[in-house]
Amino acid sequence: MYKFIKSISFLSLFLIISCTISFARKKKELPNIVIIYADDMGYGDVSYQNPNGKIHTPNIDNLAKNGMVFPDAHSSSGICTPSRFALLTGQYHWRRTHKIVNSFGPSLFKENEFTLPKMLQGSGYTTACIGKWHLGWDWQFNKEKINRRNCAPEDLVTDQDINGGPTDQGFDYYFGDGTINFPPYAFIENKRFVEAPTVPLHLKDSRPLEGSWEFRPGPMVKGWDPYKVLPTLTSKMEAFIKRQKKDKPFFLYLALPCPHAPIIPNEQFRGKSKAGAYGDFVVQTDDVVGRVNRALSRAGLDKNTIVIFTADNGPERYAYNRIRNFNHRSMGNLRGLKRDTWEGGHRVPFVIKWPKHIKKGSSSDQVISQVDITSTLANIVGYTLKRDEAVDSYDLEPLLSGKKMNTTFRRGTVQNTKKNRYAIRVGDWVYIDSFSGEHTTAPAWYNKKEHYSVPDKSCKGMLFNVKEDPQERVNLYSEYPEKVRMMKSMLTKYRKEGRSRDI
C-alpha cells in the first residue's frame, strides 16, 4: 500500500512538473505581434501588388517575399474609425457605428468591452499603441456647453488624465497625436498631454505638398509642426521595441497617420516616387515598415515576431487625378475609393510574416476580413473566445499553415460604409443592396475611360462576379435571382443575429 501511494505521489509530482515545464515553454514561445496599420493606402499603392505602378515599396514587398499575402483581404469599412473599431474588437463596425469620431468625440467603446489588446494583455503580453487612435476619448471641458467641433483652447481641460482612450482599452502604453487632422494638435502619452495645446489652430501661412491641410479647427500646441508627427511616432516605435525583453511577449499596434492627408512627406523622401507628393508619402510609409523590421532585428526579436501590414480603407478622392497626372492607379484594377462600397473602398493590402511558421512568398486567395485577426491571434496565444467575443472573427491560422480551406470556412464577408448600404461577399460573388456602391462621385472622364455607366436609381440591387469582373462593370442582378435571394438572406441573418462567426 505504501509503495502504491508513493508511486501515485511520484506520478502526481511528475505530472505537475511536466505541466509546469509545458506551460513555461508555451509562455516562452508566445510570439511577439506587430500590426502596422496604414491610413488611406490603396490596393494598388504597394508594388508587390501593382508592379506597373509608379510607387516602389521595397520594405512592404520584402514582407510579402518573406511571408504570406492575401490579395482578397478587406477592411470592415471604407472609412477609418469604423475599420479601427472592427480591427480591435473582431466584430463588424456597423454593429456599433457607421461614422467617424469627430473632433473631441467620446470613446466608442462600452465599459468592460472585449478588445484584442485586452485579450493579449490578459495572456501575458506587454501592449502598446503608437500613432493614430481616432476612436474617441472621454474629454473634459471647463464649461458645461461646448461646441466640440470648434473648441477653444481655454475650454479644454489639459492638466488631468484623459480617460477612455487606448490605456483603458487594453494598452499598457500609448503615444500619439490622436488623429493628425483633428484637434487637439498635441502629443498624448498614456493619459496626459506631453505639452498642453494653448493656441487655436493656425497654419494659414503654409500648405502641404499636395491637396489641402484638411485640419479641423481646435486647440494646438504653440509651434506645432505636422511634418514632425510621423518621424516622432517612428522614433517612439523604435524606442518601444528596444525596451522589450525576449522573455516577455509584446503586442505593438502601430497605427500610422500616413499616407492620409495632409500629404506631407519629409524632405528626404520627396521625389522618390513617380506619383507626386502622395507617392513620396507612400515611400515614407514603406520606410517606416523597414524601420520596424530593423528595430526587431537589432533587438534580436525578429525570429519570433508576427508582423501584419494592412490599411484601414482605400485611397482618398485625390486618386482620380493621380491617374491623369501620373498614370498611377492607387486602387489598382478595382472600382471605387475611400468611402465607397465598391471593392476599391475596402479591399486593401494585407501581408503576414511569421518566420518558421509561414512559408516564404506564399499567397492565399481566400476572402478574409481584418476582423479575422482577433480569432487568429486568439488561437495562436491559446485564448478561447467566449460566444459574445469577436463575434464576426474567423481563425486564419489554418491558412497560415498552408492548408486549403473549404468554401464554408467563411461563408459571407460584409462591407459597409454608409448606413443602410451594405455589400456581402460570398466566394467570387458580391451583392450590393443598393443601386450603386458609390459614395464619392467619380469624375465623368474617369467613368468614360473605364466604361462605367451612371448609377440607375431605379436599380433594386447589384450583383457582380468579381473574379471575372473585378472592375464591377456588369451587373448580373437580374440574371441570377436565386443567388441574389441567397446572399440577401445571409446578409439579413448576419445583421439580425448579431454575429456571423459559427460556434
ChimeraX attribute file (.defattr): number of C-alpha atoms within 10 A of each C-alpha:
attribute: neighborCount
match mode: 1-to-1
recipient: residues
	/A:1	6
	/A:2	7
	/A:3	8
	/A:4	9
	/A:5	10
	/A:6	11
	/A:7	12
	/A:8	12
	/A:9	12
	/A:10	12
	/A:11	12
	/A:12	12
	/A:13	12
	/A:14	12
	/A:15	12
	/A:16	12
	/A:17	12
	/A:18	12
	/A:19	12
	/A:20	12
	/A:21	12
	/A:22	12
	/A:23	12
	/A:24	11
	/A:25	11
	/A:26	13
	/A:27	18
	/A:28	13
	/A:29	15
	/A:30	20
	/A:31	24
	/A:32	23
	/A:33	21
	/A:34	23
	/A:35	18
	/A:36	21
	/A:37	23
	/A:38	26
	/A:39	24
	/A:40	28
	/A:41	27
	/A:42	31
	/A:43	33
	/A:44	26
	/A:45	30
	/A:46	26
	/A:47	18
	/A:48	20
	/A:49	16
	/A:50	19
	/A:51	13
	/A:52	14
	/A:53	22
	/A:54	22
	/A:55	26
	/A:56	24
	/A:57	23
	/A:58	18
	/A:59	21
	/A:60	25
	/A:61	19
	/A:62	16
	/A:63	24
	/A:64	23
	/A:65	19
	/A:66	19
	/A:67	25
	/A:68	24
	/A:69	27
	/A:70	21
	/A:71	19
	/A:72	17
	/A:73	22
	/A:74	31
	/A:75	31
	/A:76	31
	/A:77	33
	/A:78	32
	/A:79	28
	/A:80	25
	/A:81	22
	/A:82	29
	/A:83	28
	/A:84	26
	/A:85	25
	/A:86	30
	/A:87	25
	/A:88	20
	/A:89	27
	/A:90	26
	/A:91	28
	/A:92	31
	/A:93	23
	/A:94	23
	/A:95	13
	/A:96	14
	/A:97	16
	/A:98	19
	/A:99	16
	/A:100	17
	/A:101	21
	/A:102	17
	/A:103	21
	/A:104	22
	/A:105	16
	/A:106	16
	/A:107	20
	/A:108	20
	/A:109	19
	/A:110	10
	/A:111	10
	/A:112	9
	/A:113	11
	/A:114	20
	/A:115	23
	/A:116	24
	/A:117	26
	/A:118	21
	/A:119	20
	/A:120	23
	/A:121	19
	/A:122	12
	/A:123	16
	/A:124	14
	/A:125	24
	/A:126	20
	/A:127	22
	/A:128	26
	/A:129	24
	/A:130	26
	/A:131	28
	/A:132	24
	/A:133	26
	/A:134	26
	/A:135	23
	/A:136	23
	/A:137	22
	/A:138	15
	/A:139	19
	/A:140	16
	/A:141	16
	/A:142	11
	/A:143	10
	/A:144	7
	/A:145	8
	/A:146	13
	/A:147	10
	/A:148	18
	/A:149	15
	/A:150	15
	/A:151	19
	/A:152	19
	/A:153	20
	/A:154	15
	/A:155	17
	/A:156	22
	/A:157	16
	/A:158	20
	/A:159	10
	/A:160	11
	/A:161	14
	/A:162	19
	/A:163	18
	/A:164	20
	/A:165	24
	/A:166	24
	/A:167	20
	/A:168	18
	/A:169	20
	/A:170	22
	/A:171	25
	/A:172	18
	/A:173	17
	/A:174	25
	/A:175	25
	/A:176	27
	/A:177	28
	/A:178	26
	/A:179	24
	/A:180	28
	/A:181	19
	/A:182	20
	/A:183	25
	/A:184	28
	/A:185	28
	/A:186	25
	/A:187	24
	/A:188	19
	/A:189	16
	/A:190	23
	/A:191	19
	/A:192	17
	/A:193	21
	/A:194	16
	/A:195	15
	/A:196	21
	/A:197	26
	/A:198	19
	/A:199	17
	/A:200	20
	/A:201	22
	/A:202	15
	/A:203	13
	/A:204	7
	/A:205	5
	/A:206	9
	/A:207	13
	/A:208	16
	/A:209	16
	/A:210	15
	/A:211	14
	/A:212	12
	/A:213	19
	/A:214	13
	/A:215	17
	/A:216	17
	/A:217	20
	/A:218	24
	/A:219	25
	/A:220	22
	/A:221	20
	/A:222	16
	/A:223	11
	/A:224	17
	/A:225	12
	/A:226	18
	/A:227	15
	/A:228	11
	/A:229	19
	/A:230	23
	/A:231	14
	/A:232	15
	/A:233	23
	/A:234	20
	/A:235	12
	/A:236	17
	/A:237	23
	/A:238	19
	/A:239	12
	/A:240	16
	/A:241	20
	/A:242	16
	/A:243	8
	/A:244	17
	/A:245	12
	/A:246	14
	/A:247	10
	/A:248	15
	/A:249	24
	/A:250	23
	/A:251	24
	/A:252	24
	/A:253	22
	/A:254	25
	/A:255	24
	/A:256	26
	/A:257	25
	/A:258	25
	/A:259	27
	/A:260	19
	/A:261	22
	/A:262	23
	/A:263	23
	/A:264	27
	/A:265	25
	/A:266	15
	/A:267	9
	/A:268	9
	/A:269	18
	/A:270	18
	/A:271	15
	/A:272	18
	/A:273	20
	/A:274	16
	/A:275	24
	/A:276	19
	/A:277	23
	/A:278	29
	/A:279	29
	/A:280	26
	/A:281	28
	/A:282	28
	/A:283	27
	/A:284	25
	/A:285	25
	/A:286	21
	/A:287	18
	/A:288	23
	/A:289	24
	/A:290	18
	/A:291	17
	/A:292	20
	/A:293	20
	/A:294	15
	/A:295	19
	/A:296	21
	/A:297	14
	/A:298	12
	/A:299	15
	/A:300	14
	/A:301	20
	/A:302	19
	/A:303	13
	/A:304	19
	/A:305	20
	/A:306	20
	/A:307	22
	/A:308	21
	/A:309	21
	/A:310	24
	/A:311	29
	/A:312	32
	/A:313	32
	/A:314	35
	/A:315	31
	/A:316	23
	/A:317	15
	/A:318	14
	/A:319	20
	/A:320	21
	/A:321	14
	/A:322	17
	/A:323	15
	/A:324	12
	/A:325	11
	/A:326	14
	/A:327	15
	/A:328	24
	/A:329	25
	/A:330	30
	/A:331	28
	/A:332	19
	/A:333	15
	/A:334	21
	/A:335	21
	/A:336	31
	/A:337	33
	/A:338	29
	/A:339	25
	/A:340	27
	/A:341	28
	/A:342	27
	/A:343	28
	/A:344	28
	/A:345	35
	/A:346	34
	/A:347	31
	/A:348	32
	/A:349	28
	/A:350	24
	/A:351	24
	/A:352	23
	/A:353	26
	/A:354	23
	/A:355	16
	/A:356	10
	/A:357	14
	/A:358	19
	/A:359	17
	/A:360	17
	/A:361	15
	/A:362	18
	/A:363	19
	/A:364	18
	/A:365	12
	/A:366	20
	/A:367	21
	/A:368	26
	/A:369	29
	/A:370	26
	/A:371	29
	/A:372	24
	/A:373	24
	/A:374	30
	/A:375	25
	/A:376	19
	/A:377	20
	/A:378	19
	/A:379	14
	/A:380	14
	/A:381	18
	/A:382	12
	/A:383	15
	/A:384	11
	/A:385	17
	/A:386	10
	/A:387	11
	/A:388	11
	/A:389	20
	/A:390	28
	/A:391	23
	/A:392	26
	/A:393	28
	/A:394	22
	/A:395	21
	/A:396	23
	/A:397	19
	/A:398	11
	/A:399	17
	/A:400	22
	/A:401	11
	/A:402	15
	/A:403	11
	/A:404	13
	/A:405	13
	/A:406	9
	/A:407	12
	/A:408	9
	/A:409	16
	/A:410	24
	/A:411	17
	/A:412	22
	/A:413	23
	/A:414	25
	/A:415	28
	/A:416	29
	/A:417	28
	/A:418	20
	/A:419	10
	/A:420	10
	/A:421	18
	/A:422	20
	/A:423	25
	/A:424	22
	/A:425	23
	/A:426	20
	/A:427	17
	/A:428	14
	/A:429	18
	/A:430	25
	/A:431	26
	/A:432	26
	/A:433	21
	/A:434	19
	/A:435	15
	/A:436	19
	/A:437	26
	/A:438	20
	/A:439	18
	/A:440	13
	/A:441	11
	/A:442	16
	/A:443	10
	/A:444	12
	/A:445	11
	/A:446	14
	/A:447	13
	/A:448	11
	/A:449	8
	/A:450	12
	/A:451	11
	/A:452	16
	/A:453	11
	/A:454	11
	/A:455	11
	/A:456	11
	/A:457	10
	/A:458	8
	/A:459	14
	/A:460	13
	/A:461	21
	/A:462	21
	/A:463	25
	/A:464	21
	/A:465	20
	/A:466	18
	/A:467	12
	/A:468	11
	/A:469	15
	/A:470	17
	/A:471	21
	/A:472	22
	/A:473	15
	/A:474	16
	/A:475	15
	/A:476	17
	/A:477	18
	/A:478	13
	/A:479	10
	/A:480	10
	/A:481	12
	/A:482	11
	/A:483	16
	/A:484	22
	/A:485	12
	/A:486	13
	/A:487	24
	/A:488	18
	/A:489	12
	/A:490	19
	/A:491	21
	/A:492	11
	/A:493	13
	/A:494	16
	/A:495	15
	/A:496	11
	/A:497	8
	/A:498	14
	/A:499	19
	/A:500	24
	/A:501	22
	/A:502	12
	/A:503	7
